[in-house]
Amino acid sequence: MIPDAVRERALSAEPPAYVYDLAGLAAHAAAIRAAVPAELYYAAKANPDARILTALAPHVDGVEVSSGGELAHVRAVLPEARLAFGGPGKTEAELAAATAVHRIHVESPLELRHLAALRREADVLLRVNLPLAAAGASLRMSGPFGMDAEALGRCLDLLAEAPWLRLRGMHAHLASGLEAEPLLEVAAHVLGWARSWLESPAEVNVGGGMAVDYRDPGRRFDWAAYGSGLAALRRPGEVLRIEPGRAVTAYCGWYVTDVLDVKRTHGASYAVLRGGTHHLRTPAAKGHDQPFTVLPVGDGESVGGPVTLVGQLCTPKDVFARDVAVERIAVGDVVAFAMAGAYAWNISHHDFLMHPKPSVHYVGPG
């Protein structure tokens, strides 16, 4: 269901455009904050738009960044925000810049040695990579992310020799795309591991990974059940922290464009839209149909029935949605793609074919 304010802006904006519902975003973040008895850090990689960061600021405890560029950007937008610096492959320059953040998520013994060599005070969490099946996950963060038991032991030895580095606890982000119950099982596994390594871990960051269902824009992750489960898992004195990104901002964004052409080829119907997956890469990256609403304002040629919505790029991979039933879609109609508030514009290959970039619009306070 497209909010009235978004619909109005979609019809008035020059396509292609992004429209962000800041009021809806703030309400969603506030509901998450109320449901979850853990510190909430927003993962800026999902969408680092400055107005989105500002709208989220009153409802989060901090922001997680994963590069020197994100660090500088978020500091400029939210100079008072608590920041956590994560991600593999941190450069020595990035580590030097990160010593003033709230937490550094250490990914390897070598990274810890580089950090120790700076001889600056810093608070760290050790990121662990645990063997875990995580059935139903859309993505498993295995391989180079975090450390196994052997590397973790080496880090503990290094920390004993570098008292200017304060070990605050552990971090783990093991899987994405999980519903509340399996994600709580992951959290229990992470907490058990942390408690076995540290006598009393002050902090455990169990990451993000909350499921987002692009097939059903009205369905949301069960934050209430997840919050109740975390409350039962937490021991007195422990600080739990989560780092959602997609599940916070996905619902606040729409990619809005118009229909340039309709055609039938070998019995199949196509609507060719202005823009493409160089603006909204999410459906190509995740292999799904992006949910959309047709705003019927066009009076040109039309098609109906199963229609594949494509962009302007010279590749058959430039597909927003494939064989989706529509009553009618016509040249000149406006199409508003929902759930475009996370991993959309910011992960897209903007300059492929050098089409104009979309404008950005905001509705609601924030």
Residue frames as qw, qx, qy, qz and C-alpha x, y, z in Angstrom:
[[0.000, 0.891, 0.455, 0.000, 0.00, 0.00, 0.00],
 [0.448, 0.293, -0.005, 0.844, 1.59, 3.25, -1.09],
 [0.162, -0.589, -0.464, 0.642, 1.03, 6.13, 1.38],
 [0.300, 0.875, 0.379, 0.019, -0.87, 9.11, 0.02],
 [0.136, -0.910, 0.222, 0.324, 2.05, 11.49, 0.53],
 [0.458, -0.307, 0.700, 0.453, 4.38, 9.16, -1.36],
 [0.478, 0.523, 0.670, 0.220, 1.85, 8.74, -4.16],
 [0.151, 0.962, 0.173, -0.148, 1.50, 12.51, -4.48],
 [0.221, -0.773, 0.453, 0.384, 5.26, 13.02, -4.64],
 [0.557, -0.017, 0.754, 0.348, 5.68, 10.11, -7.06],
 [0.438, 0.694, 0.549, 0.159, 3.25, 11.73, -9.48],
 [0.076, 0.992, 0.021, -0.102, 4.87, 15.16, -9.24],
 [0.478, -0.619, 0.481, 0.397, 8.57, 14.16, -9.35],
 [0.540, 0.653, -0.428, -0.313, 10.50, 14.06, -12.60],
 [0.954, -0.148, 0.261, 0.008, 11.29, 10.37, -13.17],
 [0.733, -0.277, -0.613, 0.101, 13.33, 8.51, -12.33],
 [0.185, -0.658, 0.319, -0.656, 13.36, 9.41, -8.65],
 [0.429, -0.171, -0.813, 0.353, 13.68, 8.02, -5.16],
 [0.410, -0.609, -0.059, -0.677, 11.01, 8.98, -2.64],
 [0.397, -0.001, -0.791, 0.465, 11.70, 8.38, 1.05],
 [0.509, -0.676, -0.343, -0.407, 8.97, 8.41, 3.69],
 [0.246, 0.381, -0.595, 0.663, 10.78, 9.84, 6.71],
 [0.559, -0.329, 0.277, -0.709, 7.72, 9.86, 8.96],
 [0.953, -0.020, -0.184, -0.242, 7.06, 6.19, 8.25],
 [0.663, 0.333, -0.544, 0.392, 10.72, 5.39, 8.84],
 [0.065, -0.427, 0.523, -0.735, 10.78, 7.16, 12.20],
 [0.764, -0.237, 0.144, -0.582, 7.62, 5.37, 13.35],
 [0.933, 0.127, -0.336, -0.019, 9.03, 2.00, 12.30],
 [0.470, 0.383, -0.576, 0.549, 12.33, 2.63, 14.09],
 [0.342, -0.410, 0.406, -0.742, 10.52, 3.78, 17.23],
 [0.907, -0.134, -0.041, -0.397, 8.47, 0.56, 17.25],
 [0.814, 0.232, -0.469, 0.253, 11.65, -1.52, 16.96],
 [0.138, 0.458, -0.521, 0.707, 13.24, 0.47, 19.77],
 [0.596, -0.343, 0.264, -0.677, 10.22, -0.16, 22.01],
 [0.952, -0.012, -0.148, -0.269, 10.12, -3.90, 21.28],
 [0.842, 0.239, -0.373, 0.308, 13.75, -4.88, 21.66],
 [0.563, -0.821, 0.091, 0.029, 15.55, -4.79, 25.05],
 [0.786, -0.074, 0.206, 0.578, 18.97, -4.38, 23.44],
 [0.083, -0.656, 0.189, 0.726, 21.08, -1.54, 22.15],
 [0.666, 0.613, 0.422, 0.056, 20.10, -0.73, 18.58],
 [0.216, -0.544, 0.409, 0.700, 22.82, 0.27, 16.15],
 [0.691, 0.649, 0.162, -0.274, 21.75, 1.04, 12.59],
 [0.681, -0.087, 0.506, 0.522, 23.96, -0.53, 9.90],
 [0.168, 0.722, -0.083, -0.667, 24.67, 2.47, 7.66],
 [0.155, -0.198, 0.804, 0.539, 25.63, 0.25, 4.73],
 [0.296, 0.502, 0.812, -0.031, 21.91, -0.43, 4.17],
 [0.223, 0.802, 0.348, 0.431, 21.28, 3.22, 3.28],
 [0.498, -0.294, -0.241, 0.780, 23.59, 6.07, 4.37],
 [0.076, 0.689, 0.350, 0.629, 21.38, 8.89, 3.02],
 [0.178, 0.170, -0.420, 0.874, 21.90, 11.90, 5.30],
 [0.500, -0.279, -0.008, -0.819, 18.20, 12.61, 5.80],
 [0.841, -0.197, -0.474, -0.172, 17.58, 8.96, 6.67],
 [0.561, 0.033, -0.574, 0.595, 20.39, 8.98, 9.22],
 [0.086, -0.220, 0.267, -0.934, 18.95, 12.15, 10.75],
 [0.686, -0.270, -0.225, -0.637, 15.44, 10.67, 10.94],
 [0.836, -0.135, -0.529, 0.062, 16.80, 7.55, 12.65],
 [0.306, 0.413, -0.528, 0.676, 19.05, 9.31, 15.13],
 [0.442, -0.413, 0.335, -0.722, 16.46, 9.78, 17.92],
 [0.914, -0.102, 0.019, -0.393, 15.52, 6.09, 17.78],
 [0.896, 0.197, -0.330, 0.222, 18.89, 4.32, 17.74],
 [0.668, -0.700, 0.077, 0.239, 21.76, 3.98, 20.21],
 [0.306, -0.604, 0.507, 0.533, 24.41, 4.27, 17.55],
 [0.716, 0.627, -0.132, -0.279, 25.43, 3.61, 13.97],
 [0.779, -0.219, 0.496, 0.314, 27.62, 0.82, 12.58],
 [0.422, 0.814, -0.273, -0.290, 29.99, 1.84, 9.77],
 [0.930, -0.018, 0.326, 0.171, 32.19, -0.39, 7.64],
 [0.673, 0.411, 0.117, 0.604, 34.70, 1.87, 5.89],
 [0.340, -0.273, -0.131, 0.890, 36.62, 5.07, 6.35],
 [0.083, -0.253, -0.413, -0.871, 34.24, 6.72, 3.90],
 [0.476, -0.596, -0.592, -0.262, 31.16, 5.69, 5.90],
 [0.538, -0.456, -0.413, 0.576, 32.89, 6.77, 9.09],
 [0.191, -0.092, 0.050, 0.976, 33.60, 10.27, 7.77],
 [0.241, -0.370, -0.525, -0.727, 30.12, 10.59, 6.27],
 [0.527, -0.605, -0.594, -0.061, 28.21, 9.55, 9.38],
 [0.466, -0.377, -0.308, 0.739, 30.42, 11.69, 11.62],
 [0.068, 0.073, 0.197, 0.975, 29.65, 14.69, 9.43],
 [0.398, -0.438, -0.535, -0.603, 25.90, 14.04, 9.48],
 [0.715, -0.629, -0.246, -0.180, 25.61, 12.92, 13.13],
 [0.322, 0.621, -0.525, 0.485, 28.66, 14.31, 14.95],
 [0.422, -0.465, 0.534, -0.566, 27.35, 13.24, 18.37],
 [0.933, -0.011, -0.157, -0.324, 26.39, 9.67, 17.43],
 [0.589, -0.455, 0.666, 0.035, 28.09, 6.64, 18.95],
 [0.678, 0.531, -0.405, -0.305, 29.77, 4.70, 16.15],
 [0.796, -0.254, 0.541, 0.091, 30.95, 1.12, 15.79],
 [0.341, 0.672, -0.535, -0.382, 33.53, 0.39, 13.09],
 [0.814, -0.045, 0.577, -0.058, 33.22, -3.05, 11.49],
 [0.740, 0.648, -0.084, -0.163, 34.04, -4.87, 8.30],
 [0.875, -0.143, 0.247, 0.392, 37.00, -6.90, 7.04],
 [0.629, 0.401, 0.202, 0.635, 40.10, -5.44, 5.41],
 [0.174, -0.972, -0.112, 0.109, 40.45, -2.30, 7.50],
 [0.594, 0.569, -0.203, 0.531, 43.47, -0.25, 6.44],
 [0.533, -0.226, -0.410, 0.705, 45.92, 1.15, 8.96],
 [0.013, -0.187, -0.038, -0.982, 44.66, 4.65, 8.13],
 [0.553, -0.451, -0.437, -0.548, 41.07, 3.55, 8.81],
 [0.696, -0.388, -0.538, 0.276, 42.08, 2.01, 12.13],
 [0.339, -0.036, -0.249, 0.907, 43.80, 5.24, 13.11],
 [0.261, -0.286, -0.189, -0.902, 40.65, 7.20, 12.29],
 [0.663, -0.386, -0.539, -0.348, 38.51, 4.69, 14.17],
 [0.454, -0.046, -0.683, 0.570, 40.25, 4.87, 17.53],
 [0.150, -0.042, 0.299, -0.941, 37.83, 7.62, 18.59],
 [0.583, -0.220, -0.492, -0.608, 34.69, 5.57, 17.86],
 [0.706, -0.426, 0.266, -0.499, 32.61, 3.81, 20.50],
 [0.823, -0.187, 0.536, 0.006, 33.61, 0.27, 19.44],
 [0.335, 0.566, -0.649, -0.382, 35.95, -1.32, 16.91],
 [0.949, 0.023, 0.232, -0.212, 35.01, -4.80, 15.69],
 [0.121, -0.636, 0.725, 0.237, 38.30, -6.62, 15.27],
 [0.873, 0.321, -0.119, -0.348, 38.31, -9.18, 12.45],
 [0.899, 0.249, -0.287, 0.219, 41.74, -10.84, 12.76],
 [0.720, -0.517, -0.040, 0.461, 44.93, -11.06, 14.84],
 [0.508, 0.182, 0.200, 0.818, 46.80, -9.00, 12.23],
 [0.090, -0.745, -0.296, -0.591, 44.18, -6.27, 12.39],
 [0.619, -0.765, -0.172, 0.040, 44.52, -6.27, 16.17],
 [0.712, -0.222, 0.055, 0.664, 48.32, -5.98, 15.90],
 [0.273, 0.470, 0.246, 0.803, 47.95, -2.97, 13.60],
 [0.356, -0.810, -0.265, -0.385, 45.53, -1.41, 16.08],
 [0.744, -0.587, -0.112, 0.299, 47.85, -2.12, 19.02],
 [0.640, 0.099, 0.096, 0.756, 50.79, -0.56, 17.16],
 [0.029, 0.750, 0.211, 0.626, 48.99, 2.79, 17.20],
 [0.400, -0.146, -0.595, 0.682, 49.31, 2.76, 21.02],
 [0.288, -0.255, -0.010, -0.923, 46.03, 4.66, 21.36],
 [0.320, 0.110, 0.788, -0.514, 43.25, 3.77, 23.74],
 [0.500, 0.042, -0.496, -0.709, 40.35, 2.00, 22.06],
 [0.617, -0.026, 0.628, -0.472, 37.43, -0.24, 22.99],
 [0.327, 0.284, -0.771, -0.467, 37.13, -3.42, 20.95],
 [0.858, 0.022, 0.364, -0.362, 34.84, -6.35, 20.32],
 [0.177, -0.323, 0.866, 0.338, 36.31, -9.51, 18.81],
 [0.725, 0.274, -0.136, -0.617, 34.28, -10.72, 15.83],
 [0.465, -0.199, 0.862, -0.021, 33.81, -14.48, 15.83],
 [0.578, 0.269, -0.530, -0.559, 33.03, -16.79, 12.93],
 [0.522, -0.167, 0.757, -0.356, 31.13, -19.76, 14.32],
 [0.124, -0.023, -0.911, -0.394, 30.13, -22.98, 12.56],
 [0.388, 0.314, 0.546, -0.673, 26.37, -22.72, 12.24],
 [0.307, 0.324, 0.825, 0.347, 23.88, -24.25, 9.80],
 [0.183, 0.394, 0.129, -0.892, 21.35, -21.36, 10.05],
 [0.248, 0.346, 0.857, 0.291, 18.68, -23.18, 8.05],
 [0.162, 0.827, 0.538, 0.011, 16.58, -20.82, 5.95],
 [0.246, -0.701, 0.090, 0.663, 19.16, -18.04, 5.83],
 [0.601, 0.790, 0.114, -0.026, 19.39, -16.05, 2.61],
 [0.440, 0.731, -0.399, 0.335, 23.08, -15.35, 3.27],
 [0.849, -0.467, -0.108, 0.223, 25.67, -16.93, 5.55],
 [0.077, 0.937, -0.313, 0.131, 28.56, -14.74, 6.67],
 [0.922, -0.255, 0.181, 0.227, 31.22, -17.42, 6.58],
 [0.715, 0.515, 0.006, 0.473, 34.70, -17.43, 5.04],
 [0.460, 0.341, -0.244, 0.782, 36.74, -14.28, 5.70],
 [0.330, -0.689, -0.048, -0.644, 34.39, -12.71, 8.24],
 [0.672, -0.632, 0.221, -0.316, 35.51, -12.88, 11.85],
 [0.121, 0.565, -0.800, 0.162, 37.69, -15.44, 13.57],
 [0.834, -0.163, -0.514, -0.114, 37.71, -19.08, 14.58],
 [0.751, -0.654, -0.071, 0.047, 38.82, -20.37, 17.98],
 [0.792, -0.036, 0.009, 0.610, 42.52, -20.46, 17.11],
 [0.272, 0.517, 0.089, 0.806, 42.60, -16.85, 15.91],
 [0.446, -0.786, -0.172, -0.392, 40.47, -15.73, 18.84],
 [0.824, -0.473, -0.095, 0.297, 42.99, -17.23, 21.26],
 [0.598, 0.179, 0.044, 0.780, 45.81, -15.34, 19.56],
 [0.053, -0.704, -0.157, -0.691, 43.85, -12.10, 19.95],
 [0.659, -0.728, -0.158, -0.099, 43.37, -12.69, 23.66],
 [0.787, -0.225, -0.019, 0.575, 47.15, -13.12, 24.03],
 [0.362, 0.425, 0.139, 0.818, 47.76, -9.91, 22.07],
 [0.307, -0.789, -0.211, -0.488, 45.30, -7.97, 24.22],
 [0.766, -0.576, -0.165, 0.235, 47.12, -9.07, 27.36],
 [0.634, -0.108, 0.087, 0.760, 50.20, -7.26, 25.99],
 [0.104, 0.355, 0.256, 0.893, 48.33, -4.10, 24.94],
 [0.136, -0.487, -0.710, 0.490, 46.51, -2.69, 27.99],
 [0.124, 0.305, -0.032, -0.944, 45.56, 0.46, 26.06],
 [0.450, -0.068, -0.634, -0.625, 43.11, -1.72, 24.12],
 [0.422, -0.073, 0.645, -0.633, 40.06, -2.58, 26.21],
 [0.208, -0.125, -0.912, -0.330, 38.22, -5.80, 25.38],
 [0.440, -0.052, 0.253, -0.860, 34.51, -5.12, 25.86],
 [0.739, 0.146, 0.551, -0.360, 33.07, -8.34, 24.48],
 [0.367, -0.019, 0.821, 0.437, 32.31, -10.18, 21.26],
 [0.481, 0.469, -0.083, -0.736, 30.56, -9.58, 17.97],
 [0.328, 0.035, 0.903, 0.277, 28.98, -12.04, 15.56],
 [0.595, 0.441, 0.014, -0.672, 26.90, -11.59, 12.44],
 [0.419, -0.175, 0.878, 0.150, 26.46, -15.11, 11.14],
 [0.215, 0.354, 0.839, 0.352, 23.48, -15.08, 8.79],
 [0.229, 0.194, 0.001, -0.954, 20.88, -12.87, 7.13],
 [0.505, -0.033, -0.531, -0.680, 17.27, -13.31, 6.11],
 [0.295, -0.155, -0.918, 0.216, 16.09, -15.15, 9.22],
 [0.467, -0.642, -0.353, -0.495, 12.77, -14.91, 11.02],
 [0.366, -0.725, 0.329, -0.482, 12.61, -14.25, 14.76],
 [0.920, -0.330, 0.176, -0.120, 12.75, -17.84, 16.03],
 [0.902, 0.192, -0.035, 0.386, 15.81, -19.02, 14.06],
 [0.271, 0.721, -0.229, 0.595, 17.52, -15.67, 14.63],
 [0.574, -0.677, 0.274, -0.370, 17.04, -16.18, 18.38],
 [0.981, -0.105, 0.083, 0.137, 18.65, -19.61, 18.03],
 [0.627, 0.527, -0.152, 0.553, 21.64, -17.89, 16.42],
 [0.157, -0.776, 0.249, -0.558, 21.75, -15.36, 19.27],
 [0.841, -0.483, 0.181, -0.165, 21.69, -18.16, 21.86],
 [0.922, 0.169, -0.013, 0.348, 24.57, -19.88, 20.06],
 [0.361, 0.673, -0.188, 0.618, 26.60, -16.67, 19.96],
 [0.435, -0.733, 0.235, -0.467, 25.95, -15.92, 23.64],
 [0.954, -0.284, 0.093, 0.020, 26.94, -19.43, 24.66],
 [0.783, 0.355, -0.087, 0.504, 30.19, -19.10, 22.74],
 [0.090, 0.751, -0.203, 0.622, 30.96, -15.67, 24.20],
 [0.654, -0.644, 0.201, -0.342, 30.32, -16.87, 27.75],
 [0.977, -0.096, 0.025, 0.187, 32.61, -19.86, 27.23],
 [0.648, 0.428, -0.103, 0.621, 35.49, -17.58, 26.22],
 [0.041, 0.470, -0.268, 0.840, 35.00, -14.62, 28.52],
 [0.176, -0.196, -0.841, 0.472, 34.08, -15.19, 32.15],
 [0.123, 0.705, 0.558, -0.420, 31.56, -12.35, 32.09],
 [0.333, 0.291, 0.430, 0.787, 31.27, -10.74, 28.62],
 [0.050, 0.430, 0.321, -0.842, 30.10, -7.19, 29.24],
 [0.488, 0.529, -0.076, -0.690, 28.81, -6.84, 25.68],
 [0.457, 0.076, 0.836, 0.296, 27.68, -9.23, 22.99],
 [0.397, 0.466, -0.187, -0.768, 26.70, -7.89, 19.58],
 [0.602, 0.150, 0.785, -0.008, 24.56, -10.51, 17.85],
 [0.172, -0.042, 0.619, 0.765, 24.41, -8.60, 14.55],
 [0.502, 0.260, -0.001, -0.825, 21.47, -8.11, 12.24],
 [0.049, 0.072, -0.950, -0.299, 20.02, -10.42, 9.60],
 [0.428, 0.339, 0.611, -0.573, 16.30, -9.89, 10.26],
 [0.367, 0.309, 0.793, 0.375, 14.18, -11.25, 7.40],
 [0.292, 0.469, -0.014, -0.833, 12.65, -8.91, 4.82],
 [0.509, 0.312, 0.796, 0.100, 10.04, -10.51, 2.53],
 [0.064, 0.298, -0.341, -0.889, 10.02, -8.77, -0.86],
 [0.124, -0.279, -0.860, -0.409, 7.08, -10.95, -1.93],
 [0.325, -0.729, -0.598, -0.071, 4.86, -9.39, 0.72],
 [0.227, 0.477, -0.177, 0.830, 5.62, -5.72, 1.47],
 [0.518, -0.619, -0.038, -0.589, 3.06, -5.66, 4.30],
 [0.911, -0.321, -0.243, 0.092, 4.75, -8.45, 6.24],
 [0.031, 0.829, -0.432, 0.354, 7.35, -7.42, 8.80],
 [0.485, 0.178, -0.762, 0.390, 9.85, -9.18, 11.01],
 [0.617, -0.651, -0.413, -0.156, 8.31, -10.11, 14.39],
 [0.214, 0.560, -0.432, 0.674, 10.20, -7.63, 16.54],
 [0.621, -0.522, 0.207, -0.547, 8.02, -8.30, 19.59],
 [0.991, -0.119, -0.054, -0.017, 8.82, -12.03, 19.60],
 [0.693, 0.406, -0.305, 0.512, 12.48, -11.33, 18.97],
 [0.083, -0.643, 0.337, -0.683, 12.61, -8.79, 21.78],
 [0.807, -0.436, 0.147, -0.370, 10.96, -11.18, 24.23],
 [0.969, 0.083, -0.145, 0.183, 13.41, -13.89, 23.25],
 [0.451, 0.536, -0.354, 0.620, 16.43, -11.64, 23.73],
 [0.408, -0.634, 0.277, -0.596, 15.15, -10.61, 27.16],
 [0.946, -0.273, 0.071, -0.158, 15.02, -14.28, 28.16],
 [0.867, 0.280, -0.188, 0.366, 18.54, -14.94, 26.85],
 [0.198, 0.714, -0.308, 0.597, 20.25, -11.97, 28.49],
 [0.668, -0.344, -0.527, 0.397, 21.94, -12.48, 31.84],
 [0.282, -0.938, -0.150, 0.131, 22.14, -9.75, 34.50],
 [0.405, -0.702, 0.302, 0.501, 24.92, -7.30, 33.71],
 [0.517, 0.099, 0.628, 0.573, 25.18, -8.21, 30.03],
 [0.294, 0.615, -0.043, -0.730, 24.68, -5.62, 27.31],
 [0.593, 0.309, 0.694, 0.268, 23.16, -7.07, 24.15],
 [0.138, 0.601, -0.197, -0.762, 23.42, -5.13, 20.90],
 [0.659, 0.425, 0.605, 0.137, 21.87, -5.64, 17.46],
 [0.123, -0.450, 0.362, 0.807, 22.80, -4.12, 14.09],
 [0.533, 0.544, 0.647, 0.032, 19.82, -4.22, 11.72],
 [0.092, -0.318, 0.337, 0.881, 19.99, -2.40, 8.42],
 [0.160, -0.154, -0.737, -0.638, 17.69, -3.72, 5.68],
 [0.261, -0.531, -0.806, 0.020, 14.86, -4.48, 8.12],
 [0.145, -0.569, -0.327, 0.740, 14.92, -0.86, 9.32],
 [0.102, 0.533, -0.150, -0.826, 14.96, 1.13, 6.09],
 [0.191, 0.112, 0.849, 0.479, 13.75, -1.17, 3.29],
 [0.092, 0.644, 0.760, -0.007, 10.14, -0.13, 3.73],
 [0.055, -0.763, -0.205, 0.610, 10.67, 3.64, 3.68],
 [0.058, -0.489, 0.456, 0.741, 11.83, 3.97, 0.06],
 [0.702, 0.545, 0.446, -0.105, 10.21, 3.91, -3.38],
 [0.278, -0.239, 0.540, 0.758, 11.94, 4.00, -6.75],
 [0.451, 0.677, 0.418, -0.403, 9.64, 5.90, -9.08],
 [0.167, -0.257, 0.604, 0.736, 9.85, 5.90, -12.86],
 [0.615, 0.454, 0.145, -0.628, 7.65, 5.89, -15.96],
 [0.748, 0.203, 0.615, 0.142, 6.88, 3.61, -18.89],
 [0.015, 0.560, -0.426, -0.710, 8.66, 4.45, -22.14],
 [0.470, 0.255, -0.664, -0.522, 7.50, 1.55, -24.30],
 [0.727, -0.050, 0.605, -0.322, 5.41, -1.59, -24.25],
 [0.456, 0.440, -0.646, -0.426, 5.86, -4.52, -26.60],
 [0.916, -0.072, 0.343, -0.197, 5.13, -8.16, -27.22],
 [0.278, 0.622, -0.711, -0.176, 7.99, -10.39, -28.32],
 [0.382, 0.108, -0.917, -0.050, 7.55, -14.13, -29.02],
 [0.544, -0.486, -0.638, -0.247, 4.26, -14.08, -27.12],
 [0.511, -0.443, -0.475, 0.563, 5.63, -12.33, -24.02],
 [0.002, 0.925, 0.226, 0.305, 4.75, -8.80, -22.87],
 [0.594, -0.114, -0.225, 0.764, 7.31, -6.23, -21.76],
 [0.059, -0.981, -0.174, -0.066, 7.16, -2.75, -20.30],
 [0.646, 0.228, -0.139, 0.715, 10.34, -0.77, -20.82],
 [0.342, -0.888, -0.274, 0.142, 10.88, 1.76, -18.03],
 [0.223, 0.855, -0.267, 0.385, 13.04, 4.83, -17.74],
 [0.381, -0.674, 0.575, -0.266, 16.11, 4.02, -15.61],
 [0.834, 0.172, -0.518, -0.073, 16.90, 0.45, -14.64],
 [0.874, -0.414, -0.198, 0.162, 18.83, -1.76, -12.26],
 [0.530, 0.286, -0.216, 0.769, 21.74, 0.69, -12.39],
 [0.248, -0.512, 0.138, -0.811, 19.46, 2.75, -10.13],
 [0.755, -0.309, 0.309, -0.490, 17.71, -0.09, -8.27],
 [0.357, 0.420, -0.831, -0.078, 19.99, -3.12, -8.21],
 [0.495, -0.232, 0.674, -0.496, 18.11, -4.98, -5.46],
 [0.890, 0.198, 0.200, -0.359, 15.96, -7.29, -7.66],
 [0.718, 0.548, -0.429, 0.025, 18.94, -8.28, -9.80],
 [0.061, 0.550, -0.734, 0.392, 21.19, -8.75, -6.78],
 [0.453, -0.150, 0.729, -0.491, 18.70, -10.85, -4.81],
 [0.107, -0.017, -0.914, -0.391, 16.95, -12.55, -7.72],
 [0.145, 0.494, 0.777, -0.363, 13.42, -11.50, -6.83],
 [0.091, 0.658, 0.492, 0.562, 10.57, -9.50, -8.35],
 [0.116, -0.032, -0.333, 0.935, 10.56, -5.98, -6.89],
 [0.075, 0.647, 0.738, -0.177, 7.03, -5.19, -5.64],
 [0.102, 0.007, 0.225, 0.969, 5.43, -2.27, -7.44],
 [0.277, 0.651, 0.578, -0.405, 2.31, -0.19, -7.91],
 [0.285, 0.319, 0.510, 0.746, 1.21, 1.11, -11.31],
 [0.095, 0.586, 0.330, -0.733, -0.15, 4.64, -11.16],
 [0.465, 0.430, 0.681, 0.367, -2.30, 4.77, -14.31],
 [0.057, 0.777, 0.092, -0.620, -1.73, 8.25, -15.73],
 [0.154, -0.298, 0.653, 0.679, -0.56, 7.30, -19.22],
 [0.664, 0.496, 0.272, -0.488, -2.68, 7.27, -22.36],
 [0.248, 0.563, -0.676, -0.406, -0.28, 5.53, -24.74],
 [0.720, 0.120, -0.642, -0.236, -0.13, 1.96, -26.00],
 [0.554, -0.452, 0.523, -0.464, -0.80, -0.63, -23.33],
 [0.549, 0.097, -0.825, -0.093, -0.49, -4.32, -22.49],
 [0.668, -0.439, 0.270, -0.537, -2.03, -6.49, -19.80],
 [0.978, -0.029, -0.204, -0.036, -1.69, -9.90, -18.27],
 [0.802, -0.402, 0.101, 0.430, 1.73, -11.25, -17.30],
 [0.368, 0.896, -0.100, 0.227, 4.26, -8.47, -17.98],
 [0.777, -0.193, -0.111, 0.589, 8.00, -8.27, -17.45],
 [0.033, -0.999, -0.025, 0.025, 9.22, -4.85, -16.32],
 [0.795, 0.046, 0.063, 0.602, 12.68, -3.96, -17.62],
 [0.185, -0.816, 0.016, 0.548, 14.94, -0.92, -17.72],
 [0.471, 0.854, -0.121, -0.188, 16.97, 0.84, -20.39],
 [0.340, -0.649, 0.646, 0.215, 20.23, -1.05, -20.03],
 [0.648, 0.474, -0.509, -0.311, 21.76, -3.12, -22.83],
 [0.076, 0.245, -0.946, 0.197, 21.64, -6.36, -20.87],
 [0.593, -0.312, -0.618, -0.412, 18.93, -9.02, -20.39],
 [0.466, -0.253, -0.690, 0.493, 19.68, -8.86, -16.65],
 [0.058, -0.063, 0.160, -0.983, 18.11, -5.41, -16.38],
 [0.442, -0.415, -0.699, -0.379, 14.84, -6.77, -14.97],
 [0.277, -0.344, 0.397, -0.805, 12.76, -5.35, -12.13],
 [0.615, 0.048, 0.632, -0.470, 9.99, -7.97, -12.12],
 [0.109, 0.194, -0.853, -0.472, 9.28, -10.93, -14.36],
 [0.343, -0.261, -0.814, -0.390, 5.87, -12.13, -15.68],
 [0.035, 0.243, 0.640, -0.728, 3.82, -10.25, -13.08],
 [0.067, 0.604, 0.752, 0.254, 0.08, -10.09, -13.66],
 [0.016, 0.306, 0.171, -0.937, -1.22, -6.56, -14.21],
 [0.445, 0.639, 0.574, -0.255, -4.63, -5.46, -15.46],
 [0.512, 0.796, 0.174, 0.272, -3.09, -2.81, -17.71],
 [0.464, -0.604, 0.127, 0.635, 0.16, -0.90, -18.04],
 [0.508, 0.798, 0.281, 0.165, 0.52, 1.86, -20.60],
 [0.525, 0.280, -0.006, 0.804, 3.15, 4.17, -22.01],
 [0.090, -0.592, 0.028, -0.800, 3.27, 7.20, -19.72],
 [0.749, -0.582, -0.283, -0.143, 2.14, 5.35, -16.61],
 [0.068, -0.707, 0.572, -0.410, 4.15, 5.91, -13.43],
 [0.865, -0.139, -0.481, 0.044, 5.52, 2.84, -11.66],
 [0.285, -0.742, 0.432, -0.426, 6.45, 3.05, -7.98],
 [0.744, 0.083, -0.645, 0.151, 8.67, 0.20, -6.77],
 [0.620, -0.727, 0.067, -0.288, 8.25, -0.38, -3.05],
 [0.877, -0.417, 0.143, 0.191, 10.82, -1.64, -0.53],
 [0.665, 0.565, -0.049, 0.486, 13.58, 0.42, -2.15],
 [0.275, -0.924, 0.135, -0.228, 14.90, 1.95, 1.06],
 [0.604, -0.598, 0.517, 0.097, 17.82, -0.44, 1.63],
 [0.503, -0.213, 0.725, 0.420, 20.61, -1.79, -0.57],
 [0.534, 0.711, 0.457, -0.022, 19.05, -0.08, -3.55],
 [0.344, 0.929, -0.086, 0.108, 20.55, 3.16, -4.90],
 [0.281, -0.831, 0.480, 0.002, 23.68, 2.85, -2.77],
 [0.644, -0.249, 0.694, 0.203, 24.69, -0.57, -4.17],
 [0.710, 0.621, 0.329, -0.045, 23.78, 0.13, -7.80],
 [0.606, -0.051, 0.369, 0.703, 26.23, 0.50, -10.69],
 [0.137, 0.782, 0.280, -0.540, 25.28, 4.14, -11.26],
 [0.084, 0.691, -0.355, -0.624, 27.41, 5.00, -14.28],
 [0.427, 0.079, 0.841, 0.323, 26.73, 2.04, -16.53],
 [0.302, 0.584, 0.609, 0.444, 25.58, 3.59, -19.87],
 [0.217, -0.083, -0.109, 0.967, 25.75, 7.02, -18.19],
 [0.179, -0.670, -0.600, -0.398, 22.01, 7.59, -17.94],
 [0.162, -0.612, 0.181, -0.753, 20.88, 10.50, -15.73],
 [0.218, -0.043, -0.843, 0.490, 20.86, 9.76, -12.02],
 [0.288, -0.669, -0.654, -0.204, 17.54, 9.78, -10.18],
 [0.131, -0.572, 0.206, -0.783, 16.48, 12.74, -8.09],
 [0.369, -0.211, -0.818, 0.387, 15.78, 12.21, -4.40],
 [0.347, -0.508, -0.130, -0.777, 12.67, 13.43, -2.57],
 [0.186, -0.071, -0.825, 0.529, 11.46, 13.20, 1.02],
 [0.450, -0.541, -0.355, -0.615, 8.01, 13.24, 2.57],
 [0.724, -0.605, -0.331, 0.008, 7.17, 13.70, 6.22],
 [0.199, -0.894, 0.353, -0.194, 9.27, 15.22, 8.99],
 [0.957, -0.187, 0.059, 0.212, 12.55, 13.64, 9.88]]
